[in-house]
Every structure is written in C-alpha cells, then in structure tokens.
Amino acid sequence: MKKLLSLMVAGVLAMSAAVSEAKQPPAPTPEPMHAHAAVADAGGLYHCVKYKDLDNVACCAKPMIVEIADPCWKPDPCNPCCKAPCVKVQICVPDQCCPPKVKCSKDGKHVSYDFGKYSVDVRSKKGYVEVNYDD
C-alpha cells in the first residue's frame, strides 16, 4: 500500500511539473536577432530581410518600422512613370529623443538613418531588403 501511495504521489508531482512548464510563456526574443528573417508577421512586415553587422546595434535600441521600395517590384512597360510600392521592415534604432538625419535615394531603394554615433542603412536589392548597422 505504501509503494502504491508513493507511486501515485510521484506521478502527481511529475504531472504538475509538466503542466506548470507548459503554462509558462517562452521568453521574448528581441527583434532583429537573426541574420535572415523569412516569415512575414501579422503586422505586414516584409518577409525577406537580411540583417548585417548586428554587433553594431546600439545597446539601448528600440524597434522602429520603416518603409523601403519593394525589391520584387518591376516597372510596367505600359506605364513607366509608376513609382515602386513600399514594403515595411523593422530596424533597431538608438533610444534617444533626437530624430535621425534621413537620406533617401531618388528611386527609394536606399534609405540611410543617421543618429550621430549610430547609423542604419536600408537597401532594396533583388528580391530582398538588406539592413546594415554601423557605429
């Protein structure tokens, strides 16, 4: 009887431990923490982004959504004056009150955000967007 009771207690303890582990949400991961994002999220972010020099991201960075020319867009030969539509990508910028100096190319395929010590270059390339961090 004592063996049966101890087995039942051990089983209940094991099940309660498994249930408590399953209820805890996973730890959040800051964006961007990977070299290639291949999945679009519900917020409408572009799905194919390559992040370079992540070690140059500011230590107290916060996420910011920016727009860049769609890298998959091809001009319509019947209407050559059309501008490329924009896609949204997430970048990490220093958490400070001063706005960045923004430089944009004529075609909208290169946008640079200069925060003084830190800068972020966003480029629309063939089929993907490249985000490069500089310090």
Secondary structure, DSSP 8 states (H G I E B T S, - for coil): -HHHHHHHHHHHHHHHHHHHHHHS------SS-SSEE----TT-B-S-EEEE-GGGS-TTEEEEEEEEE-TT---BTTBTT----EEEEEEEEE--SS--EEEE-TTSSEEEEE-SS-EEEEEE-SSSEEEEEE-
